[in-house]
Amino acid sequence: MLNVPSQSFPVPSSQQRAASGGRSKVPLKQGRSLMDWIRLTKSGKDLTGLKGRLIEVTEEELKRHNTKDDCWICIRGFVYNVSPYMEYHPGGEDELMRAAGSDGTDLFDQVHRWVNYESMLKECLVGRMAIKPTIPKDYHEEKKVLNGMLPKTQVTDTLTKEGPGSPSYDWFQTDSLVTLVIYTKQKDINLDSVIVDHQDDSFRAETIIKDYSYIIHIGLSHEIQEDFSVRVIENVGKIEIVLKKKENTSWKRLGHPLENHNSLIPKKDTGLNYRKCQLISKECVTHDTKLFCLMLPPSTHLQVPIGQHVYLKLTITGTEIVKPYTPVSDFLLSELKEPVLNNKYIYFLIKIYAAGLFTPELDHLQIGDFVSVSNPEGNFKISQFQELEDLFLLAAGTGFTPMVKILNYALTNIPSLRKVKLMFFNKTEDDIIWRSQLEKLAFKDKRFQVEFVLSAPTSEWNGKQGHISPGLLSEFLKRSLDRSKVLICICGPTPFTEQGIRLLQDLNFSKDEIHSFTA
């Protein structure tokens, strides 16, 4: 009996907002939308051609199914008949055919891995790839474990010479506490680098070390309380996670290893973990954009780094739909509000598309309902701010979302900064997100300037008009000094971003001076 995999693998690439290359969409025929595909999968029609059977597929068998009308593709060891999906694929038939009759995992990861394919294609599942049996690791060598420290040979052999040194962990206890200590051997570790989830007896801590994830995943030997604390000693790269025992008894062992325990693996290969977050509030910001506040469970530690995004997951008509969004601060001018300890809250500015599939469902959620939130993704690095003098932000519509935390961080934490300028493109005045806050911030901090550009203004509008253009940019992007260090961040719909990057290159800005958050 084969089991359909339950874990989804959405990763980098989004309009709200990942940072990497985009993919092209093709016009779909009428009646070939995502909702039409979901209806087809619910119709009971045999989409595999196997009348409900699941089979083991050899490499030779997979290779035979390589035409448009008979196209099988393998993703992560599972084989799907994607022929029925051809006309519904937003990337077009040619893109799917690149993987016809073969293992398309790498291609899928490169192009659009954030798509929740297990849910989307579950009715197309042919079966599992036939593989040679492997001898599982013997995880019963508990006597060889000293205070939770596993032998170095159990750390994954996927490291390259450029990768970080092998991290390790240990643990110790008092009558009421258990402290897990992770030694990263890196000095650039902070609270953003650590993601901790505790559910039932499963404890999972993922530490981001450069482009790798070091994972501690243990079935705890005793019960602990929901809340715990995480502390990072940055100068030595040590992480301490303090757990509270439910009963004041001595633990003879920390627990038993679970999937990927004590592994250091490339981050792109880890997949994404989700946890259910509760909707605490939602408030209107513009006529079609709302600020959503989600609360993390008490058994989770997660802080989304600046410039990174997460994935929100909802089940819609029985199908899991995943969309990427960049968290924002709850308020641009944080010093005007009462300070709160908000590490347990995540805020999102989300535009509701009336004819869309995901955002209306999100908008219909009631206070107290739950949304699944993934681990953070993205390649924006805080190191890009080092010795920065001029920061220019180009945003269109909800492409403003990654700029919120960038603005807050830059004006607060970069002593070398001379100037921050935001050019914010929208259709009308009613579409401008947090206009009054931006204007107040410009009044309060003389380093910050904001310019609004409208493509469909009323006759009363006295500001700038039009779309992104050489004329607008050449006037806007003036350095404070001839050779000042510059960073330009750009985010918006794909055509806006692609055009903007071309114009910036024409203006002789280097790749190192441009960071794009692209779909």
Secondary structure as GFF3:
##gff-version 3
##sequence-region A 1 519
A	DSSP	alpha_helix	34	41	.	.	.	ID=ss1
A	DSSP	beta_strand	55	57	.	.	.	ID=ss2
A	DSSP	alpha_helix	59	64	.	.	.	ID=ss3
A	DSSP	beta_strand	66	67	.	.	.	ID=ss4
A	DSSP	beta_strand	70	75	.	.	.	ID=ss5
A	DSSP	beta_strand	78	81	.	.	.	ID=ss6
A	DSSP	three_ten_helix	83	88	.	.	.	ID=ss7
A	DSSP	alpha_helix	93	97	.	.	.	ID=ss8
A	DSSP	beta_strand	102	103	.	.	.	ID=ss9
A	DSSP	alpha_helix	105	112	.	.	.	ID=ss10
A	DSSP	alpha_helix	117	120	.	.	.	ID=ss11
A	DSSP	three_ten_helix	122	124	.	.	.	ID=ss12
A	DSSP	beta_strand	125	129	.	.	.	ID=ss13
A	DSSP	three_ten_helix	142	144	.	.	.	ID=ss14
A	DSSP	three_ten_helix	152	154	.	.	.	ID=ss15
A	DSSP	beta_strand	168	173	.	.	.	ID=ss16
A	DSSP	beta_strand	177	183	.	.	.	ID=ss17
A	DSSP	three_ten_helix	191	193	.	.	.	ID=ss18
A	DSSP	beta_strand	194	199	.	.	.	ID=ss19
A	DSSP	beta_strand	202	209	.	.	.	ID=ss20
A	DSSP	beta_strand	212	220	.	.	.	ID=ss21
A	DSSP	beta_strand	224	233	.	.	.	ID=ss22
A	DSSP	beta_strand	238	245	.	.	.	ID=ss23
A	DSSP	beta_strand	255	257	.	.	.	ID=ss24
A	DSSP	beta_strand	263	266	.	.	.	ID=ss25
A	DSSP	three_ten_helix	267	269	.	.	.	ID=ss26
A	DSSP	beta_strand	274	284	.	.	.	ID=ss27
A	DSSP	beta_strand	289	295	.	.	.	ID=ss28
A	DSSP	beta_strand	300	301	.	.	.	ID=ss29
A	DSSP	beta_strand	310	316	.	.	.	ID=ss30
A	DSSP	beta_strand	319	325	.	.	.	ID=ss31
A	DSSP	three_ten_helix	334	336	.	.	.	ID=ss32
A	DSSP	beta_strand	345	351	.	.	.	ID=ss33
A	DSSP	alpha_helix	358	363	.	.	.	ID=ss34
A	DSSP	beta_strand	370	374	.	.	.	ID=ss35
A	DSSP	three_ten_helix	382	385	.	.	.	ID=ss36
A	DSSP	beta_strand	390	396	.	.	.	ID=ss37
A	DSSP	three_ten_helix	397	400	.	.	.	ID=ss38
A	DSSP	alpha_helix	401	413	.	.	.	ID=ss39
A	DSSP	beta_strand	419	426	.	.	.	ID=ss40
A	DSSP	three_ten_helix	429	431	.	.	.	ID=ss41
A	DSSP	alpha_helix	435	444	.	.	.	ID=ss42
A	DSSP	beta_strand	448	454	.	.	.	ID=ss43
A	DSSP	beta_strand	464	465	.	.	.	ID=ss44
A	DSSP	alpha_helix	470	476	.	.	.	ID=ss45
A	DSSP	beta_strand	486	491	.	.	.	ID=ss46
A	DSSP	alpha_helix	494	506	.	.	.	ID=ss47
A	DSSP	three_ten_helix	511	513	.	.	.	ID=ss48
A	DSSP	beta_strand	514	517	.	.	.	ID=ss49
###
